[in-house]
Structures are given as C-alpha cells and as structure tokens.
Amino acid sequence: GWTLNSAGYLLGPHAIDNHRSFNEKHGIA
C-alpha cells in the first residue's frame, strides 16, 4: 500500500522493518 512506500521512503529501512513486524503479528505478511 501507499503507507508502506511512504513510510519506507520518508523514515527509512527501520520503518520497513517495523511495518513488516506489524504484518507478521497480524498474520498479514
């Protein structure tokens, strides 16, 4: 989604890692 792209672009790799962890917690992956 646009949130992942925007967060990754604005905040950097740590944002992507955090987002990925969030998805794993909720089983979205």
N, CA, C, O and CB atoms as a CASP TS submission, in Angstrom:
PFRMAT TS
TARGET T0000
AUTHOR 0000-0000-0000
METHOD Language model
MODEL 1
PARENT N/A
ATOM      1  N   GLY     1       0.815  -1.206   0.000  1.00  0.00           N
ATOM      2  CA  GLY     1       0.000   0.000   0.000  1.00  0.00           C
ATOM      3  C   GLY     1       0.849   1.256   0.000  1.00  0.00           C
ATOM      4  O   GLY     1       2.066   1.188   0.171  1.00  0.00           O
ATOM      5  N   TRP     2       0.216   2.398  -0.190  1.00  0.00           N
ATOM      6  CA  TRP     2       0.951   3.668  -0.225  1.00  0.00           C
ATOM      7  C   TRP     2       1.617   3.948   1.116  1.00  0.00           C
ATOM      8  O   TRP     2       2.640   4.631   1.171  1.00  0.00           O
ATOM      9  CB  TRP     2       0.010   4.828  -0.596  1.00  0.00           C
ATOM     10  N   THR     3       1.037   3.416   2.211  1.00  0.00           N
ATOM     11  CA  THR     3       1.599   3.665   3.541  1.00  0.00           C
ATOM     12  C   THR     3       2.994   3.066   3.643  1.00  0.00           C
ATOM     13  O   THR     3       3.903   3.695   4.185  1.00  0.00           O
ATOM     14  CB  THR     3       0.684   3.083   4.640  1.00  0.00           C
ATOM     15  N   LEU     4       3.167   1.856   3.127  1.00  0.00           N
ATOM     16  CA  LEU     4       4.457   1.191   3.182  1.00  0.00           C
ATOM     17  C   LEU     4       5.483   1.958   2.353  1.00  0.00           C
ATOM     18  O   LEU     4       6.611   2.167   2.798  1.00  0.00           O
ATOM     19  CB  LEU     4       4.338  -0.258   2.688  1.00  0.00           C
ATOM     20  N   ASN     5       5.096   2.373   1.158  1.00  0.00           N
ATOM     21  CA  ASN     5       6.008   3.119   0.298  1.00  0.00           C
ATOM     22  C   ASN     5       6.372   4.459   0.910  1.00  0.00           C
ATOM     23  O   ASN     5       7.542   4.843   0.913  1.00  0.00           O
ATOM     24  CB  ASN     5       5.392   3.326  -1.076  1.00  0.00           C
ATOM     25  N   SER     6       5.380   5.176   1.430  1.00  0.00           N
ATOM     26  CA  SER     6       5.625   6.494   2.011  1.00  0.00           C
ATOM     27  C   SER     6       6.482   6.376   3.264  1.00  0.00           C
ATOM     28  O   SER     6       7.447   7.121   3.435  1.00  0.00           O
ATOM     29  CB  SER     6       4.298   7.195   2.338  1.00  0.00           C
ATOM     30  N   ALA     7       6.129   5.440   4.137  1.00  0.00           N
ATOM     31  CA  ALA     7       6.880   5.267   5.372  1.00  0.00           C
ATOM     32  C   ALA     7       8.313   4.842   5.067  1.00  0.00           C
ATOM     33  O   ALA     7       9.256   5.348   5.674  1.00  0.00           O
ATOM     34  CB  ALA     7       6.195   4.232   6.281  1.00  0.00           C
ATOM     35  N   GLY     8       8.474   3.926   4.138  1.00  0.00           N
ATOM     36  CA  GLY     8       9.799   3.451   3.779  1.00  0.00           C
ATOM     37  C   GLY     8      10.648   4.555   3.176  1.00  0.00           C
ATOM     38  O   GLY     8      11.850   4.636   3.428  1.00  0.00           O
ATOM     39  N   TYR     9      10.015   5.404   2.379  1.00  0.00           N
ATOM     40  CA  TYR     9      10.742   6.488   1.719  1.00  0.00           C
ATOM     41  C   TYR     9      11.090   7.600   2.697  1.00  0.00           C
ATOM     42  O   TYR     9      12.195   8.141   2.660  1.00  0.00           O
ATOM     43  CB  TYR     9       9.922   7.050   0.565  1.00  0.00           C
ATOM     44  N   LEU    10      10.141   7.943   3.576  1.00  0.00           N
ATOM     45  CA  LEU    10      10.336   9.074   4.478  1.00  0.00           C
ATOM     46  C   LEU    10      11.159   8.697   5.708  1.00  0.00           C
ATOM     47  O   LEU    10      11.985   9.484   6.169  1.00  0.00           O
ATOM     48  CB  LEU    10       8.994   9.626   4.911  1.00  0.00           C
ATOM     49  N   LEU    11      10.933   7.498   6.236  1.00  0.00           N
ATOM     50  CA  LEU    11      11.531   7.151   7.521  1.00  0.00           C
ATOM     51  C   LEU    11      12.750   6.247   7.386  1.00  0.00           C
ATOM     52  O   LEU    11      13.619   6.247   8.258  1.00  0.00           O
ATOM     53  CB  LEU    11      10.506   6.481   8.391  1.00  0.00           C
ATOM     54  N   GLY    12      12.823   5.482   6.308  1.00  0.00           N
ATOM     55  CA  GLY    12      13.995   4.658   6.092  1.00  0.00           C
ATOM     56  C   GLY    12      13.761   3.183   6.399  1.00  0.00           C
ATOM     57  O   GLY    12      12.646   2.793   6.746  1.00  0.00           O
ATOM     58  N   PRO    13      14.807   2.354   6.276  1.00  0.00           N
ATOM     59  CA  PRO    13      14.727   0.897   6.432  1.00  0.00           C
ATOM     60  C   PRO    13      14.080   0.458   7.736  1.00  0.00           C
ATOM     61  O   PRO    13      13.376  -0.552   7.762  1.00  0.00           O
ATOM     62  CB  PRO    13      16.099   0.305   6.345  1.00  0.00           C
ATOM     63  N   HIS    14      14.305   1.200   8.825  1.00  0.00           N
ATOM     64  CA  HIS    14      13.748   0.810  10.118  1.00  0.00           C
ATOM     65  C   HIS    14      12.228   0.844  10.075  1.00  0.00           C
ATOM     66  O   HIS    14      11.569   0.060  10.758  1.00  0.00           O
ATOM     67  CB  HIS    14      14.269   1.731  11.232  1.00  0.00           C
ATOM     68  N   ALA    15      11.667   1.749   9.275  1.00  0.00           N
ATOM     69  CA  ALA    15      10.217   1.835   9.134  1.00  0.00           C
ATOM     70  C   ALA    15       9.685   0.601   8.411  1.00  0.00           C
ATOM     71  O   ALA    15       8.638   0.064   8.771  1.00  0.00           O
ATOM     72  CB  ALA    15       9.818   3.118   8.374  1.00  0.00           C
ATOM     73  N   ILE    16      10.409   0.160   7.397  1.00  0.00           N
ATOM     74  CA  ILE    16      10.006  -1.029   6.652  1.00  0.00           C
ATOM     75  C   ILE    16      10.067  -2.250   7.557  1.00  0.00           C
ATOM     76  O   ILE    16       9.165  -3.088   7.528  1.00  0.00           O
ATOM     77  CB  ILE    16      10.902  -1.230   5.410  1.00  0.00           C
ATOM     78  N   ASP    17      11.121  -2.360   8.360  1.00  0.00           N
ATOM     79  CA  ASP    17      11.278  -3.483   9.276  1.00  0.00           C
ATOM     80  C   ASP    17      10.156  -3.493  10.295  1.00  0.00           C
ATOM     81  O   ASP    17       9.623  -4.554  10.620  1.00  0.00           O
ATOM     82  CB  ASP    17      12.636  -3.423   9.980  1.00  0.00           C
ATOM     83  N   ASN    18       9.786  -2.317  10.808  1.00  0.00           N
ATOM     84  CA  ASN    18       8.715  -2.201  11.784  1.00  0.00           C
ATOM     85  C   ASN    18       7.385  -2.573  11.152  1.00  0.00           C
ATOM     86  O   ASN    18       6.578  -3.268  11.769  1.00  0.00           O
ATOM     87  CB  ASN    18       8.657  -0.784  12.359  1.00  0.00           C
ATOM     88  N   HIS    19       7.153  -2.130   9.958  1.00  0.00           N
ATOM     89  CA  HIS    19       5.914  -2.427   9.246  1.00  0.00           C
ATOM     90  C   HIS    19       5.806  -3.926   8.995  1.00  0.00           C
ATOM     91  O   HIS    19       4.729  -4.507   9.130  1.00  0.00           O
ATOM     92  CB  HIS    19       5.847  -1.649   7.913  1.00  0.00           C
ATOM     93  N   ARG    20       6.920  -4.549   8.630  1.00  0.00           N
ATOM     94  CA  ARG    20       6.942  -5.982   8.371  1.00  0.00           C
ATOM     95  C   ARG    20       6.608  -6.751   9.641  1.00  0.00           C
ATOM     96  O   ARG    20       5.855  -7.724   9.600  1.00  0.00           O
ATOM     97  CB  ARG    20       8.311  -6.413   7.825  1.00  0.00           C
ATOM     98  N   SER    21       7.168  -6.320  10.775  1.00  0.00           N
ATOM     99  CA  SER    21       6.882  -6.961  12.053  1.00  0.00           C
ATOM    100  C   SER    21       5.407  -6.837  12.390  1.00  0.00           C
ATOM    101  O   SER    21       4.808  -7.784  12.900  1.00  0.00           O
ATOM    102  CB  SER    21       7.735  -6.350  13.168  1.00  0.00           C
ATOM    103  N   PHE    22       4.816  -5.691  12.113  1.00  0.00           N
ATOM    104  CA  PHE    22       3.395  -5.456  12.358  1.00  0.00           C
ATOM    105  C   PHE    22       2.555  -6.436  11.546  1.00  0.00           C
ATOM    106  O   PHE    22       1.597  -7.014  12.060  1.00  0.00           O
ATOM    107  CB  PHE    22       3.013  -4.000  12.008  1.00  0.00           C
ATOM    108  N   ASN    23       2.915  -6.623  10.280  1.00  0.00           N
ATOM    109  CA  ASN    23       2.183  -7.542   9.419  1.00  0.00           C
ATOM    110  C   ASN    23       2.298  -8.975   9.927  1.00  0.00           C
ATOM    111  O   ASN    23       1.318  -9.719   9.905  1.00  0.00           O
ATOM    112  CB  ASN    23       2.696  -7.448   7.982  1.00  0.00           C
ATOM    113  N   GLU    24       3.474  -9.364  10.379  1.00  0.00           N
ATOM    114  CA  GLU    24       3.687 -10.714  10.878  1.00  0.00           C
ATOM    115  C   GLU    24       2.849 -10.975  12.117  1.00  0.00           C
ATOM    116  O   GLU    24       2.312 -12.069  12.286  1.00  0.00           O
ATOM    117  CB  GLU    24       5.161 -10.943  11.182  1.00  0.00           C
ATOM    118  N   LYS    25       2.734  -9.970  12.993  1.00  0.00           N
ATOM    119  CA  LYS    25       1.947 -10.116  14.214  1.00  0.00           C
ATOM    120  C   LYS    25       0.484 -10.403  13.894  1.00  0.00           C
ATOM    121  O   LYS    25      -0.177 -11.164  14.601  1.00  0.00           O
ATOM    122  CB  LYS    25       2.059  -8.855  15.074  1.00  0.00           C
ATOM    123  N   HIS    26      -0.019  -9.786  12.816  1.00  0.00           N
ATOM    124  CA  HIS    26      -1.431  -9.910  12.476  1.00  0.00           C
ATOM    125  C   HIS    26      -1.669 -10.962  11.390  1.00  0.00           C
ATOM    126  O   HIS    26      -2.793 -11.138  10.919  1.00  0.00           O
ATOM    127  CB  HIS    26      -1.974  -8.566  12.022  1.00  0.00           C
ATOM    128  N   GLY    27      -0.605 -11.653  11.002  1.00  0.00           N
ATOM    129  CA  GLY    27      -0.754 -12.730  10.037  1.00  0.00           C
ATOM    130  C   GLY    27      -1.076 -12.239   8.636  1.00  0.00           C
ATOM    131  O   GLY    27      -1.651 -12.977   7.836  1.00  0.00           O
ATOM    132  N   ILE    28      -0.707 -10.993   8.329  1.00  0.00           N
ATOM    133  CA  ILE    28      -0.987 -10.449   7.001  1.00  0.00           C
ATOM    134  C   ILE    28       0.155 -10.810   6.043  1.00  0.00           C
ATOM    135  O   ILE    28      -0.064 -11.229   4.906  1.00  0.00           O
ATOM    136  CB  ILE    28      -1.179  -8.905   7.068  1.00  0.00           C
ATOM    137  N   ALA    29       1.383 -10.632   6.548  1.00  0.00           N
ATOM    138  CA  ALA    29       2.587 -10.956   5.792  1.00  0.00           C
ATOM    139  C   ALA    29       2.528 -10.367   4.388  1.00  0.00           C
ATOM    140  O   ALA    29       3.463 -10.540   3.606  1.00  0.00           O
ATOM    141  CB  ALA    29       2.778 -12.470   5.720  1.00  0.00           C
TER
END
